[in-house]
Amino acid sequence: MKATSEGVFYRRPAPDADPYVAEGGHVDAGQTVGVIETMKTYSQVRTESSGTAARFLLDDGEEVRTGQNLLEVDDE
C-alpha cells in the first residue's frame, strides 16, 4: 500500500502504545495501520484489502512522500 500524502509516518497512535498492527498480523479492508502527520494534522492510513501485513517498508517516525510504499499486504 502507498502513502496518500507526505509527512511523518507513525505505526502507533502514541509513543507508548502498541502498533496498530504487527508484521505478520491479519488486517481487514479499511483497517487503520498507521497515521501520517502533516503540519500537526494526522491522517489515518487504511488498508484497501484484507490479508496479512507482511512487511512495513519504513520505520516508525520516518518521513514519507506521496506515493511511497508503506506496507506489503499479502491478500487473502
Secondary structure by P-SEA (a helix, b strand, c coil): ccccccccccccccccccccccccccccccccccccccccbbbbbbbccccccccccccccccccccccccccccc
